[in-house]
Amino acid sequence: MSKILIRGARVLGGEPQDVLIDGAEIAEVGQDLAADGAEVVEAGGKVLLPGLVDLHTHLREPGREDSETVLTGTRAAASGGYTTVFAMANTFPVADTAGVVEQVWRLGKESGYCDVQPIGAVTVGLEGRKLAELGAMHESAAGVTVFSDDGKCVDDAVIMRRALEYVKAFGGVVAQHAQEPRLTEGAQMNEGVVSAELGLGGWPAVAEESIIARDVLLAEHVGSRVHICHLSTAGSVEIVRWAKSRGIDVTAEVTPHHLLLTDELVRSYNPVYKVNPPLRTEADVMALREALADGTIDIVATDHAPHPHEDKDCEWAAAAMGMVGLETALSVVQHTMVDTGLLTWAGVAERMSVKPAEIGRATGQGRPVAPGEPANLTLVDPAYRGTVDPAGFASRSRNTPYEGRELPGRVTHTWLRGRATLVDGKLQ
Ligand SMILES: NC(=O)N[C@@H](CC(=O)O)C(=O)O
């Protein structure tokens, strides 16, 4: 069994310590550990976190391998410090059967770069009309626990109620993409001052908030668990805060881009800023940061949405929605939350590893950095300053809103059960 000694790492941002990995597990954590034939990684005060877990990744396989494959997506994940990604169901065919989720799960195993946990569709073909085979997907080898029609909202209240009731039986969760379809017909960007000036169809905050309000009430009514994808408005935060204060079993995520970018960027008409839900206002961004800090929003999820050049390099209205995010997520979170004093590194570990693993029931992930635990680890250099260059991405797609932007921090090493997937920023 191979041994690795990580020397002088600030575990969860604390005082420097040594961490000894033996095989797939952490053997020891302490001061001045003996190398004893182990390969030594000098951490030099870098921050060591449990491997990151992304509850919201689009891997595009099967069907859109021109955007991303399970292999390229998991390589991007390892580059970004992730050891688990949950793969969204909006593939072609849709992941709405045991067969498709098992295929994605198997491709994840073959990739070896991170664990891939498929998400099952809530409804057949994401069409919102008929429940998919939730039980069969749960009982398949993939062991699906998270169900989502992401990209589309489960807008029928009866279907949503049934899904919540169904997953309750096995401790699953429905992850809702909150977007009232009628209120967002033809919508191109956030509804507000900028959309009025640009003459682009507006996407009102209420389209998101009304679905969240309905779904937390449904979750309360049936006594089930609901997760809200990519919160983007200050009003959504207020509803989730209210629901939590009532004891409703709701969790929520925010994307890195909604913690940083605003709809002012749409003035450029550059489709790289076109995303669902849309970029909102500065006041929304500030409310989301505060909610992530105080725990109203539980986790950061990337909504990594790769698209090929031709689907983005066109006029605004025709462009696909979505941004890649796995390889820049931690830097954006450091920039918006750590460097602003809103979160400690321990808080980052909680929101990007521990809680997403809990919500998705990812066994062996999001665990403490302690002896006997699986060696799923991420080493971050927070002092690094660099400019985002998509040419260096492992993802097959390049649709990042951060090209040319200076962002702090860099993941240098990632270990998946003791196997290095990233060393000195290079994929292994
Ligand atoms: N988040 C995005 O902007 N895009 C997502 C799906 C979606 O529309 O939510 C995608 O799959 O591309």
The ligand as a MOL file (V3000), in Angstrom:
LIG
                    3D

  0  0  0     0  0            999 V3000
M  V30 BEGIN CTAB
M  V30 COUNTS 12 11 0 0 0
M  V30 BEGIN ATOM
M  V30 1 N -28.3040 26.2290 -15.9290 0
M  V30 2 C -28.3470 26.4330 -17.2190 0
M  V30 3 O -28.3200 27.5900 -17.6450 0
M  V30 4 N -28.4240 25.4190 -18.0850 0
M  V30 5 C -28.6490 24.0490 -17.7530 0
M  V30 6 C -30.0590 23.6850 -17.5660 0
M  V30 7 C -30.9490 24.7750 -17.1590 0
M  V30 8 O -31.4810 25.4590 -18.0330 0
M  V30 9 O -31.1270 24.9600 -15.9490 0
M  V30 10 C -28.1060 23.1850 -18.8530 0
M  V30 11 O -28.3030 21.9550 -18.8220 0
M  V30 12 O -27.4550 23.7160 -19.7590 0
M  V30 END ATOM
M  V30 BEGIN BOND
M  V30 1 1 1 2
M  V30 2 2 2 3
M  V30 3 1 2 4
M  V30 4 1 4 5
M  V30 5 1 5 6
M  V30 6 1 5 10
M  V30 7 1 6 7
M  V30 8 2 7 8
M  V30 9 1 7 9
M  V30 10 2 10 11
M  V30 11 1 10 12
M  V30 END BOND
M  V30 END CTAB
M  END
